[in-house]
Every structure is written in structure tokens, then in C-alpha cells.
Amino acid sequence: MKRLLATCLAVLTLVMGSSAIAGDTTALTAIKERGTLRVGLSTFVPWAMRDKQGELIGFEVDVARRLADDAGLKVEFIPTAWDGIIPALLANKFDVIIGGLSITPARNMSVLFTAPYAHSGIQLAANKDKAAEKINIADYNKRSVTLAVRRGAFTVQTAKKYFPKAKLRQFDDDAQAFQEVLNGNAHAVLASSPKPEQMSIQYNDKLFVPLTERLSRGSEGFAIRHGEFDLLNFFNNWIMLRTEDGWLQERHDYWFKTLDWQDQIAKGQ
């Protein structure tokens, strides 16, 4: 009798466990049922920014909208401070980060990354008056040099790697960091390309790019919570398809290799 009871209990436990698994709502299923993909991003040009009407535009915005449209979903953008964007994802404030987030081992400990959908790098833009004679890495790796960077970004790690002797001033966004250099309060600013190159074109009387090679090459991926493998599969397949048909490259070239969009954006970005 005891053996029979134990067997029945084991079978019941197995059935209940199987039912629970079958009843689990996966991340992808939850998004489909909601009908809306919630996207976390942080505004920085040209990845994501505000146009003159206050609407979000930029490379990431195009990517998220096309992704949602291809899946028959609506998209909701949730702008989030850069240094809090991963904690916000983990707190379920949104479904995915599509925000120029470079793939790093440290970040991968907290989030699950897709395959890369874009590649960038870190470049330096310097003040023409303040850093006119500084044309190589050694020139900027001095205690007398002040560098501006965006707080929490990969640029901070890059600055510490290549310029450990320099003073770092950290700001909430790229616009503030560049303004510090334009005002002559810092020798140079580190940021993801093409921002340094484009700003040097826009303010060619004040800024220049002294280095011929980028300081680093980054690979950007969507970030989701650990364990959401159904969502990972969906995103990876979408990235593969839009890479193969050239759509991702076309959108990247528009936002990163031209300034055709510049008249759309609000001042101060």
C-alpha cells in the first residue's frame, strides 16, 4: 500500500509539474498577448533623439519600429537614464534594451545579449584651441589633460584604459560631455562613433579628430533578461534576416554616415 501511495504521489507530482510548465507564459508569449513591444533606450545622437516635435527618431528607433512592425506588434518606447537602464530591464520596466548597448562580459553577467546588429567604436574629438598640438594617444595620457565622457558608458572604461593619467569628467549624456569641450573646459571628449566625427564636421571651427584609428571597436546587441530564450531566438532570427537583406546596413549608413537628418532634431542634442 505504501509503495502504491508513493507511486501515485510521484505520478501526481509529475502531472502537476508538467501542467505548470505547460501553463507558463514565456516572454515572447506575454508580448504577443499584450500586443506591444516595450523598448528601453537612452537618448544619444544618432542612436535615439528627439525631433522638433518632441518625437523620438534615430537608428535605434528605426530598428525597434521595424522589428515591431515585422512582428505585427505596436511599440512603446521607455526612455531611461543610461546608468539605470539594465536595472530597469531586470525590474521588468520593459521587454528589451535596444539602445546602443555594447556587448561586454560584465554586462553579460546581468543580461542576455542577442547577436550583434550594429558595430561602433570609440573615438576622440578635441578642442582645436586647447589641444591643437595633441595628435596621438600619448599626448592625451597626461595629468594635465581633462577628458569628458558619458557616465556609465563603455567610453569610461576606454578612457581609463588608454588615458589612465588624465582627469575624467563624467556627465549624464553625450551632449553635456561635448559641450564641456566646446566651452574649452576639457581638452577632448570620448564617445561612440560617429558622434565625434559628426560633431567635428558640425563645429569644424572648434573641434577636430586627432586620431586616425578608433580607440576600440564595439558590437551592439539587444539585451533581455536571462532565461528568455524564446525571445532571444526571435530577435536573433530577425537580426539575421534584416542583415541579409541589407536593411540594417542601409539604416545604419543613413544615421551614421550622413547628416541628412540633422534638420529634424531639436537644438541642444
C-alpha positions in Angstrom: 0.0 0.0 0.0 2.8 2.4 0.9 4.6 1.6 -2.3 1.3 2.2 -4.3 0.7 5.5 -2.4 4.3 6.7 -3.2 3.9 5.8 -6.8 0.6 7.7 -7.0 2.1 10.7 -5.3 5.1 10.7 -7.8 2.7 10.5 -10.7 0.6 13.3 -9.4 3.7 15.5 -8.8 4.9 14.8 -12.3 1.5 15.7 -13.8 1.2 18.9 -11.8 4.7 19.8 -12.7 4.0 19.2 -16.4 0.8 21.2 -16.2 2.7 24.1 -14.5 5.3 24.1 -17.3 2.7 23.9 -20.0 0.9 26.8 -18.3 3.9 29.0 -18.0 3.8 32.2 -20.0 7.0 32.8 -21.9 8.4 36.2 -22.5 7.5 36.1 -26.2 4.0 34.9 -25.5 3.5 37.7 -23.0 4.5 40.2 -25.6 2.2 38.7 -28.2 -0.7 38.7 -25.8 0.0 42.3 -24.8 0.4 43.3 -28.5 3.1 45.8 -27.6 6.9 45.5 -27.5 8.2 47.7 -24.7 11.6 49.0 -25.6 14.1 50.7 -23.2 16.6 53.1 -24.6 18.6 56.1 -23.6 18.8 59.2 -25.8 22.1 60.0 -27.5 22.7 61.1 -31.1 22.2 59.5 -33.6 21.0 56.3 -31.9 17.9 57.9 -30.3 17.0 61.6 -30.0 14.1 64.0 -30.1 12.9 65.8 -33.2 11.5 69.3 -33.2 8.0 67.9 -32.3 9.4 66.0 -29.4 9.1 62.6 -31.1 11.8 60.0 -30.9 13.9 59.4 -34.0 17.2 57.8 -34.7 18.8 54.5 -35.7 17.5 52.6 -32.6 14.1 54.0 -33.1 14.0 52.8 -36.7 15.2 49.3 -35.6 12.6 48.9 -32.9 9.8 50.2 -35.1 10.7 47.9 -37.9 11.1 44.9 -35.5 7.7 45.5 -34.0 6.1 46.1 -37.4 7.5 42.9 -38.8 6.0 41.0 -35.8 2.6 42.7 -36.1 3.2 44.5 -32.8 2.9 48.1 -31.5 6.0 49.6 -29.9 6.3 51.6 -26.7 9.5 53.5 -26.1 10.6 53.9 -22.5 13.5 56.4 -22.3 15.7 55.6 -19.3 18.8 57.1 -17.8 21.8 55.2 -19.1 23.3 54.2 -15.8 19.9 52.7 -14.7 18.9 51.0 -17.9 20.0 47.5 -17.1 18.4 47.6 -13.6 15.2 48.9 -15.2 15.2 45.9 -17.6 15.7 43.5 -14.7 12.9 45.2 -12.8 10.6 44.4 -15.8 10.1 48.0 -16.8 10.3 47.0 -20.4 11.0 43.9 -22.5 14.2 44.7 -24.2 17.0 47.2 -24.4 17.6 48.5 -27.9 19.9 51.3 -27.1 23.4 51.0 -28.5 24.4 48.7 -25.6 27.8 47.2 -26.3 28.3 43.6 -25.5 30.7 43.0 -22.7 31.4 40.1 -20.4 30.5 42.1 -17.3 27.1 43.2 -18.7 26.5 39.6 -19.9 26.6 38.5 -16.3 23.4 40.6 -15.8 21.6 40.3 -19.1 21.3 38.0 -22.1 22.6 39.5 -25.4 21.5 38.8 -28.9 23.8 38.6 -31.9 25.3 42.0 -32.8 23.0 44.1 -35.0 25.5 47.1 -35.3 29.1 47.8 -34.8 30.6 51.0 -33.4 33.8 52.2 -31.8 35.1 54.8 -29.5 36.7 57.9 -31.0 38.0 61.2 -29.6 37.1 64.7 -30.5 39.4 67.5 -29.2 39.2 71.2 -28.8 41.2 73.0 -31.5 42.5 75.7 -29.3 43.1 73.7 -26.2 44.6 70.6 -27.8 46.0 71.9 -31.1 49.3 70.1 -30.7 47.9 66.9 -29.3 47.7 64.4 -32.1 48.4 60.9 -30.6 47.3 58.8 -27.6 50.4 59.7 -25.6 49.6 63.4 -25.8 46.3 62.8 -24.0 47.6 60.5 -21.4 48.9 63.2 -19.1 47.8 64.5 -15.7 47.4 68.0 -17.3 44.7 66.7 -19.7 41.0 66.7 -18.9 38.7 64.3 -20.8 34.9 64.4 -20.8 32.8 61.2 -21.0 29.3 60.0 -20.6 28.7 58.4 -17.2 28.2 54.6 -17.1 29.1 54.2 -20.8 31.8 51.9 -22.3 33.7 55.2 -23.0 34.6 55.4 -19.3 36.4 52.0 -19.5 38.1 53.0 -22.7 39.3 56.3 -21.2 40.7 54.6 -18.2 42.5 52.0 -20.4 44.2 54.4 -22.8 44.4 57.6 -20.7 44.9 56.4 -17.0 46.8 59.6 -16.1 44.1 62.0 -17.5 41.4 63.6 -15.4 37.9 62.3 -16.2 34.8 64.4 -16.0 31.6 62.3 -16.3 28.2 63.6 -17.5 24.7 62.2 -17.8 24.7 62.4 -21.6 26.9 62.9 -24.6 25.5 66.4 -25.3 26.8 67.7 -21.9 30.2 66.0 -22.4 30.7 67.6 -25.9 29.5 71.0 -24.5 32.3 70.8 -21.9 34.9 70.5 -24.7 33.2 73.2 -26.9 33.3 75.5 -23.9 37.0 74.9 -23.5 36.7 73.2 -20.1 38.1 69.9 -21.3 40.7 69.0 -23.8 38.7 66.2 -25.5 35.7 64.1 -25.3 35.4 60.3 -25.9 32.2 59.0 -27.5 30.9 56.3 -29.7 31.4 56.9 -33.4 30.1 58.6 -35.4 29.4 61.3 -32.8 33.0 62.6 -32.6 33.3 62.7 -36.4 30.0 64.3 -37.0 30.4 66.9 -34.2 33.8 67.8 -35.7 32.1 68.5 -39.0 29.3 70.5 -37.4 31.7 72.5 -35.3 34.8 72.5 -37.5 35.9 75.8 -36.1 36.2 74.4 -32.6 36.7 70.6 -32.8 38.9 68.1 -34.7 39.5 64.4 -34.6 43.2 63.9 -33.8 43.5 60.1 -34.0 43.4 58.3 -37.3 42.2 55.0 -35.7 39.4 54.4 -33.3 40.3 53.5 -29.8 38.1 50.5 -29.7 35.5 48.5 -31.7 32.2 47.7 -30.2 29.5 45.2 -31.0 26.0 46.2 -30.0 23.2 43.8 -29.2 19.7 43.8 -27.9 19.6 43.0 -24.1 17.0 40.8 -22.5 16.6 39.1 -19.1 18.4 35.8 -18.5 16.3 32.7 -19.4 14.2 34.3 -22.1 15.5 32.0 -24.8 12.3 32.1 -26.9 12.7 35.9 -27.2 16.4 35.5 -27.9 15.6 33.1 -30.8 13.1 35.6 -32.2 15.4 38.6 -32.0 18.4 36.7 -33.4 16.4 35.5 -36.4 15.1 39.0 -37.1 18.6 40.4 -36.9 19.8 37.7 -39.4 17.0 38.5 -41.8 17.4 42.3 -41.7 21.2 41.9 -42.0 21.0 39.6 -45.1 18.5 41.9 -46.9 20.7 45.0 -46.2 18.1 46.9 -44.3 20.1 47.3 -41.1 23.2 48.5 -43.1 21.1 51.0 -45.0 19.6 52.5 -41.9 23.0 52.5 -40.2 24.6 54.3 -43.1 21.8 56.9 -43.1 22.1 57.8 -39.4 25.9 57.3 -39.1 27.4 58.4 -42.4 25.3 61.3 -43.3 23.8 64.4 -41.6 20.7 64.4 -43.8 18.6 64.0 -40.7 20.2 66.9 -38.7 17.5 69.5 -39.5 14.9 67.2 -37.9 16.3 67.2 -34.4 15.7 69.7 -31.6 18.5 72.0 -30.7 20.8 71.1 -27.9 21.3 67.5 -28.9 
